[in-house]
Amino acid sequence: MNIRKSWPLLAFIAMFLVASIAHASSEDTRYFIKSNASFWKKSLTVRHVFDNGFTSDLTDWQLRLTKIFGVEITPVKKLSILDDQLAIKGNIVKQLPTDKVPWGIKAVYGDSMLDKTSGGKDVNVAVLDTGVIKHKDLEGNIKECKDFSSAKPLVDGKCEDKNGHGTHIAGIIVANGGTGGDGIWGVAPEASVYVFKVCTNLGTCWADDVAMAIRTAVDDGAQIINISLGSDTESSLVTDAIKYAVDKNILVVAAAGNDGSYPGSIDHPASYVDVVSVGAVDFNMSVPDWAARGLNEETRSFIRETRDIDFAAPGVNVESTWKDGGYVILSGTSTSAAHISGLAAKLWQKDDKNPMEATRVILKKFSQDILPTGDDNVSGWGLPKLR
């Protein structure tokens, strides 16, 4: 189409495009517009700009119009938080933790008598989730707070968690025992957290928000990105963002999912080969039925390939910080991924020329095999432990 000759028509169309934006529903109508033309960017409300296009919430009329003009568009996928919802129901929120060092933290430290944790200094962990509240056990750990899930594409300084999932995950990684000494300890209490709220209070997350948060985490100086989110289908936006992170030596850790016991049930983005994918074990080092499986037994042993599990980590009855300032016990591979992100922060090989790869290697070195033996679908290399 000759833009100059068609300008009067396009200007007329643009007025209707802009006028109809307010009616766009954020529930079903987000699309990736594969165009960098200034006309479409001015005519549609741009949410996030990527290398080969941008995302926008479109009305039905706008959607039809882009098709009339032959603009290539694709729906933006959704992800969701990955906790076992059955474990949430009926849980009692307590104002004091059952144990200052929860069993999962003791497990990755390899010390059943542990009464305090340490480590993670000068390491930044980006937690892409439902946000985090101002919890006494997280004071001093929060370095950045950004909301990618609101009506505006990015709100700096806001990341309130009304769901609880993000606060729970952050506590596993960096809880510092509380200002009064009566709180809970995470794996790496000296690490800093970038809290990037990418999910609604209901726990659903648009892929473009997740992708932009990944890129922002990289640009802002994160060394580790924790993604306790997932979907049954791949999002190219998220995959491209992860590649951007890995190319800059950022370690990306993701939860394998809670989709059950069949091989290959691992969710995206954990299934992506460049991601550290984490399954779940319980207190007895058994894998729960609901924990997702990889395809390790069909691929080369101890070589990470697409849809493999890297590790298993504590994911059943895990106690951590909660959205009301107290503590709650949850289950799911979300909590498993957080244990590995915390351990990676504690073990971060900052003096190596490639700290990401060196840290990934040391996690494998410290892994202890879990039944069934070998590089299996449920636990990969096993559970990384300090002792």
C-alpha positions in Angstrom: 0.0 0.0 0.0 1.3 3.5 -0.9 1.1 5.3 2.4 1.5 8.8 1.0 -1.3 8.4 -1.6 -3.6 6.7 0.9 -2.9 9.2 3.7 -6.4 10.8 3.8 -8.0 7.4 4.1 -5.5 6.3 6.7 -5.9 9.4 8.8 -9.7 8.8 8.8 -9.1 5.2 9.9 -6.7 6.3 12.6 -9.3 8.4 14.2 -11.6 5.4 14.6 -8.7 3.2 15.7 -7.8 5.6 18.5 -11.4 6.2 19.5 -12.1 2.5 19.8 -9.1 1.7 22.0 -10.9 2.3 25.3 -13.3 -0.6 24.4 -10.5 -3.1 24.1 -10.7 -5.9 26.6 -7.5 -6.9 28.3 -8.8 -10.4 28.8 -8.7 -11.8 25.3 -7.6 -9.3 22.8 -3.8 -8.8 23.1 -1.9 -9.3 19.9 1.6 -9.1 18.5 1.6 -6.8 15.5 4.5 -7.7 13.2 5.2 -4.2 12.0 7.4 -1.3 12.9 5.5 1.2 10.8 5.0 4.4 12.6 1.4 4.6 11.3 0.3 1.5 13.2 2.2 2.4 16.3 0.5 5.8 16.3 -2.9 4.3 15.5 -2.9 1.5 18.1 -2.0 1.7 21.7 1.5 0.3 22.0 2.1 -1.9 25.0 5.6 -3.3 24.4 8.0 -2.8 21.5 10.1 -5.7 20.4 12.7 -6.0 17.6 10.2 -7.1 14.9 6.9 -5.5 16.1 4.9 -4.5 19.1 2.0 -5.7 21.2 -1.4 -4.1 21.7 -4.9 -4.8 23.0 -7.2 -4.7 19.9 -11.0 -4.2 19.6 -12.8 -6.5 17.2 -13.0 -3.6 14.7 -9.3 -2.9 15.0 -8.6 -6.6 14.5 -10.6 -6.7 11.3 -9.0 -3.6 10.0 -5.4 -4.9 10.5 -6.5 -8.0 8.5 -8.0 -5.9 5.7 -4.7 -4.1 5.3 -2.7 -7.3 5.5 -0.9 -6.6 8.7 0.5 -9.8 10.2 -0.8 -10.3 13.7 -0.7 -13.2 16.2 -2.4 -13.6 19.6 -0.2 -13.2 22.6 -0.2 -16.3 24.8 -0.8 -16.5 28.5 1.1 -18.2 31.3 0.1 -18.8 34.9 1.7 -19.3 38.3 2.6 -22.9 39.0 1.5 -23.8 42.5 -0.5 -26.9 43.3 -3.8 -25.2 44.0 -5.0 -28.1 46.2 -2.2 -27.3 48.6 -3.4 -23.7 49.0 -7.0 -24.5 50.0 -7.5 -24.8 53.7 -4.0 -23.6 54.6 -3.7 -21.6 57.8 -1.7 -18.4 57.6 0.5 -18.2 60.8 2.1 -15.1 62.2 5.2 -17.0 63.3 6.8 -19.7 61.2 6.8 -23.3 62.2 10.6 -23.5 61.7 12.9 -20.5 61.2 14.8 -22.6 58.7 12.2 -24.6 56.7 13.0 -28.2 55.7 13.6 -27.3 52.0 16.4 -24.8 52.9 18.0 -27.4 55.2 17.8 -29.9 52.4 19.7 -27.8 49.9 22.2 -26.9 52.6 22.6 -30.6 53.5 22.3 -29.7 57.2 19.3 -30.8 59.2 20.5 -28.8 62.2 20.8 -25.5 60.3 19.6 -22.5 62.3 20.6 -19.7 60.0 21.6 -19.2 56.4 24.0 -16.9 54.5 25.3 -15.9 51.1 24.2 -14.2 47.9 26.0 -10.9 48.5 26.2 -8.6 45.4 23.9 -11.0 43.4 20.7 -9.7 42.0 17.8 -12.2 41.5 14.8 -11.0 39.4 11.6 -12.6 40.6 9.0 -12.5 37.8 5.7 -13.2 39.6 2.7 -11.6 41.3 4.7 -9.0 43.1 5.9 -8.9 46.7 4.5 -7.2 49.8 6.6 -5.2 52.4 7.3 -8.2 54.6 9.6 -7.8 57.6 11.7 -10.8 56.5 12.4 -9.2 53.1 13.3 -5.7 54.3 16.6 -4.6 52.8 16.5 -7.2 50.0 14.2 -5.5 47.6 16.3 -3.5 45.1 13.8 -2.8 42.3 10.0 -2.9 42.2 8.2 -2.7 38.8 4.7 -3.6 37.6 4.4 -4.9 34.1 0.8 -6.2 34.5 -1.2 -3.1 35.0 -3.2 -1.2 32.4 0.0 0.9 31.8 2.8 -1.2 30.3 5.2 -0.4 33.1 4.7 1.3 36.5 8.0 1.9 38.3 8.0 1.6 42.1 4.8 -0.5 42.3 4.7 -4.2 42.8 2.1 -5.0 45.5 1.3 -8.6 45.8 -2.4 -9.3 46.4 -2.1 -13.0 45.4 0.7 -14.1 47.7 2.6 -16.4 45.3 5.4 -13.9 44.5 5.9 -13.1 48.2 6.2 -16.8 48.9 8.8 -17.3 46.2 10.8 -14.3 47.2 11.0 -15.6 50.8 12.4 -18.9 49.8 15.2 -17.2 47.9 16.2 -14.3 50.2 14.2 -14.2 53.5 16.6 -12.7 56.1 15.3 -13.9 59.4 13.2 -10.8 60.1 14.0 -7.6 61.8 13.2 -9.0 65.2 14.9 -12.3 64.6 11.7 -14.2 64.8 11.2 -14.7 61.0 12.2 -17.2 58.4 15.4 -17.8 56.5 15.7 -18.2 52.8 18.6 -19.8 50.8 20.6 -16.7 50.1 19.6 -13.9 52.5 22.3 -11.5 51.4 21.1 -11.4 47.8 19.0 -8.6 46.3 15.7 -9.0 44.5 14.2 -7.3 41.5 10.5 -7.7 42.1 8.8 -7.6 38.7 5.1 -8.1 38.9 4.1 -9.8 35.6 0.9 -11.5 36.7 -2.5 -10.3 37.7 -3.8 -10.9 41.2 -5.5 -14.1 39.8 -2.2 -15.5 38.7 -2.5 -15.1 34.9 0.4 -13.5 33.0 0.6 -12.2 29.5 3.6 -13.5 27.6 4.6 -10.0 26.3 4.7 -8.7 29.9 6.9 -11.6 30.9 9.2 -11.2 27.9 9.6 -7.4 28.6 10.3 -8.1 32.3 13.1 -10.6 31.3 14.7 -8.1 29.0 14.4 -5.3 31.7 16.0 -7.6 34.3 18.9 -8.2 32.0 19.4 -4.5 31.2 19.0 -3.5 34.9 21.8 -5.9 36.1 20.2 -9.1 37.3 22.4 -12.2 37.3 19.6 -14.7 37.9 16.0 -14.7 36.8 13.4 -16.9 38.6 10.3 -17.8 36.5 7.8 -19.8 38.6 5.3 -19.5 35.8 4.4 -21.7 32.9 2.2 -22.7 30.0 1.5 -25.9 27.9 2.5 -24.0 24.8 5.6 -22.1 23.8 5.6 -18.3 23.4 8.2 -17.0 20.9 8.2 -13.7 22.7 9.3 -15.4 26.0 11.8 -17.7 24.2 13.4 -14.8 22.4 13.7 -12.9 25.7 15.3 -15.9 27.4 17.8 -16.1 24.5 18.6 -12.4 25.0 19.3 -13.1 28.7 21.4 -16.2 28.2 23.4 -14.5 25.5 24.4 -12.0 28.1 25.3 -14.7 30.6 22.2 -14.5 32.8 21.0 -17.7 34.5 17.3 -18.4 33.9 15.6 -20.8 36.3 12.0 -22.0 35.7 9.5 -24.3 37.3 8.8 -27.6 35.4 5.1 -27.4 36.1 2.4 -29.4 38.0 0.8 -31.2 35.1 1.2 -34.8 36.3 3.2 -37.9 35.8 3.4 -38.5 32.0 6.7 -38.0 30.2 7.1 -34.7 28.5 4.6 -32.9 30.7 7.1 -30.2 31.4 5.8 -26.6 30.9 7.3 -23.8 28.8 9.6 -22.0 29.4 11.2 -24.7 31.6 11.2 -26.9 28.5 13.5 -24.5 26.7 17.1 -25.9 26.4 18.8 -22.8 27.8 16.7 -22.7 31.0 17.5 -24.5 34.2 14.3 -26.6 34.7 13.3 -27.7 38.1 11.0 -30.5 39.3 9.8 -31.3 42.8 10.6 -33.7 45.7 9.0 -34.0 49.1 10.6 -34.4 52.5 11.4 -38.1 51.9 13.1 -37.2 48.5 10.1 -38.8 46.6 8.7 -37.1 43.5 5.0 -36.3 43.9 2.5 -37.5 41.3 1.5 -34.1 40.2 5.1 -32.9 39.4 5.8 -32.5 35.7 8.1 -34.9 33.9 10.7 -34.3 31.2 11.9 -36.5 28.4 15.4 -37.2 29.9 15.1 -41.0 29.4 14.5 -40.5 25.7 17.4 -38.1 25.1 21.2 -38.3 25.8 22.0 -38.9 29.4 23.3 -35.9 31.4 23.2 -33.6 28.4 20.5 -30.9 28.6 18.2 -31.2 25.6 14.8 -29.7 24.9 12.1 -30.8 27.3 14.5 -32.3 29.8 14.5 -31.7 33.6 17.7 -30.4 35.1 17.1 -30.9 38.8 14.6 -31.7 41.5 14.2 -29.5 44.6 11.9 -29.2 47.6 8.4 -28.5 46.4 6.0 -30.1 48.9 4.7 -28.4 52.0 7.2 -25.5 51.7 6.8 -22.8 54.3 7.6 -19.2 53.4 6.5 -15.6 53.6 2.9 -14.6 52.8 0.9 -11.6 51.6 -0.5 -10.6 55.0 3.0 -10.4 56.6 2.7 -13.9 58.0 3.7 -17.4 56.7 2.0 -20.2 54.8 2.8 -23.7 53.6 2.4 -24.3 49.8 3.3 -27.0 47.3 4.3 -26.8 43.7 7.4 -26.7 41.4 7.2 -22.9 41.8 8.8 -23.4 45.2 11.3 -25.9 43.8 12.6 -23.4 41.2 13.0 -20.8 44.0 15.2 -23.1 46.0 17.5 -23.5 43.0 17.5 -19.8 42.2 18.5 -19.1 45.8 21.2 -21.8 45.7 22.5 -20.3 42.4 22.8 -16.9 44.1 24.7 -18.4 47.0 27.1 -20.3 44.7 27.3 -17.5 42.0 30.7 -17.8 40.4 31.3 -14.1 40.0 35.1 -14.4 39.3 34.6 -16.7 36.4 34.7 -15.3 32.9 31.3 -16.9 32.3 29.7 -16.9 35.7 26.3 -18.2 34.4 27.8 -21.3 32.9 30.2 -21.9 35.8 27.3 -21.7 38.3 25.3 -24.1 36.2 28.2 -26.5 36.2 28.7 -26.3 40.0 25.0 -26.9 40.6 25.4 -30.1 38.6 28.6 -31.0 40.5 26.7 -30.7 43.8 23.7 -32.7 42.7 22.9 -36.0 44.5 21.0 -38.6 42.5 17.4 -39.3 43.4 15.6 -42.5 42.6 15.2 -43.7 39.9 18.9 -43.7 39.3 20.6 -41.8 36.6 19.4 -38.9 34.4 15.7 -39.6 34.8 12.4 -37.9 33.7 11.5 -36.7 37.2 14.7 -35.4 38.7 17.4 -35.0 36.0 20.8 -34.7 37.7 19.1 -34.9 41.2 19.0 -32.5 44.1 21.9 -29.9 44.4 23.2 -29.9 48.0 26.0 -28.0 49.6 27.0 -31.1 51.6 
